[in-house]
């Protein structure tokens, strides 16, 4: 099986899309069922049962999780469109990629801050 660049990028875009969907599921679990998904929203070193203030944690990390999930889904869809339907102008693709990366880094920093503050 020989994979060209387009199929490799398509696979990576599919992984980003799936990760966004999983993050959206983690957001739903947190907001609707009060379940903190370990390894997704909180690191595996954190015990979700030891959350000091779940309503405040949900208020802080909930919207940030939703933003990151939507950004991942949008970036995955744009990437797949770019790979399989029509090529976007390079600046448009790179701007969306950079925006997704910034949001991803911001989300990681927010998760760290939330762990320090609420666990």
C-alpha positions as CSV (number, residue, x, y, z in Angstrom):
1,X,0.0,0.0,0.0
2,X,1.5,3.3,-1.1
3,X,0.2,6.5,0.5
4,X,0.7,9.8,-1.2
5,X,0.8,13.1,0.5
6,X,-2.9,13.8,0.0
7,X,-4.0,10.6,1.6
8,X,-1.6,11.1,4.5
9,X,-2.9,14.6,5.1
10,X,-6.4,13.3,4.7
11,X,-5.7,10.8,7.4
12,X,-4.3,13.4,9.7
13,X,-7.3,15.7,9.1
14,X,-9.6,12.7,9.9
15,X,-7.7,12.2,13.2
16,X,-8.1,15.9,14.0
17,X,-11.8,15.7,13.2
18,X,-12.3,12.6,15.4
19,X,-10.3,14.2,18.2
20,X,-12.6,17.2,18.0
21,X,-15.7,15.0,18.2
22,X,-14.2,13.1,21.2
23,X,-13.5,16.5,22.9
24,X,-17.1,17.5,22.2
25,X,-18.2,14.2,23.9
26,X,-15.9,15.1,26.8
27,X,-17.5,18.5,27.1
28,X,-21.0,16.9,27.0
29,X,-20.0,14.4,29.7
30,X,-18.7,17.3,31.9
31,X,-21.5,19.7,31.4
32,X,-24.5,17.3,31.4
33,X,-23.4,14.3,33.5
34,X,-20.7,15.9,35.8
35,X,-18.1,13.4,34.5
36,X,-14.5,14.7,34.1
37,X,-12.9,12.7,31.3
38,X,-9.5,11.8,32.6
39,X,-6.8,12.1,29.9
40,X,-8.9,14.5,27.9
41,X,-9.9,17.4,29.9
42,X,-7.9,16.5,33.0
43,X,-4.6,14.7,32.9
44,X,-4.3,11.1,34.0
45,X,-2.4,12.1,37.1
46,X,-5.5,13.9,38.4
47,X,-8.2,12.1,40.3
48,X,-11.5,13.5,39.1
49,X,-13.2,12.6,42.4
50,X,-10.9,15.1,44.2
51,X,-12.2,18.2,42.3
52,X,-12.5,20.9,45.0
53,X,-15.3,22.8,43.3
54,X,-17.0,21.1,40.3
55,X,-19.4,23.9,39.4
56,X,-16.6,26.4,39.3
57,X,-14.4,23.9,37.3
58,X,-17.2,23.4,34.8
59,X,-17.7,27.1,34.5
60,X,-14.0,27.6,33.8
61,X,-13.1,24.7,31.6
62,X,-16.5,24.0,29.9
63,X,-16.6,26.9,27.5
64,X,-12.9,26.4,26.7
65,X,-13.4,22.7,25.9
66,X,-16.3,23.6,23.6
67,X,-14.2,26.2,21.8
68,X,-11.3,23.8,21.3
69,X,-13.7,21.0,20.1
70,X,-15.4,23.2,17.6
71,X,-12.0,24.5,16.4
72,X,-10.7,20.9,15.9
73,X,-13.9,19.9,14.0
74,X,-13.8,22.9,11.8
75,X,-10.1,22.5,11.1
76,X,-10.6,18.8,10.3
77,X,-13.4,19.5,7.9
78,X,-11.5,22.3,6.2
79,X,-8.5,20.0,5.8
80,X,-10.5,17.2,4.4
81,X,-12.2,19.6,2.0
82,X,-8.8,20.9,1.0
83,X,-7.5,17.3,0.5
84,X,-10.4,15.7,-1.3
85,X,-12.7,18.4,-2.8
86,X,-10.9,21.5,-3.9
87,X,-7.6,23.2,-2.9
88,X,-8.0,26.3,-0.8
89,X,-5.7,29.2,-1.4
90,X,-2.5,28.5,0.6
91,X,-2.9,31.6,2.9
92,X,-6.5,30.6,3.8
93,X,-5.4,27.1,4.8
94,X,-2.4,28.3,6.8
95,X,-4.4,30.9,8.6
96,X,-7.0,28.3,9.7
97,X,-4.1,25.9,10.7
98,X,-2.4,28.7,12.7
99,X,-5.7,29.6,14.4
100,X,-6.3,26.0,15.3
101,X,-2.8,25.6,16.7
102,X,-3.2,28.8,18.8
103,X,-6.5,27.5,20.2
104,X,-5.0,24.1,21.0
105,X,-2.1,25.6,22.9
106,X,-4.4,28.0,24.7
107,X,-6.6,25.1,25.7
108,X,-3.7,23.1,27.0
109,X,-2.6,26.0,29.2
110,X,-6.1,26.5,30.5
111,X,-6.3,22.8,31.4
112,X,-3.1,23.1,33.3
113,X,-4.3,26.2,35.2
114,X,-7.6,24.4,36.0
115,X,-5.7,21.4,37.4
116,X,-3.7,23.7,39.7
117,X,-6.7,25.6,40.8
118,X,-9.4,23.0,41.2
119,X,-7.6,19.8,42.2
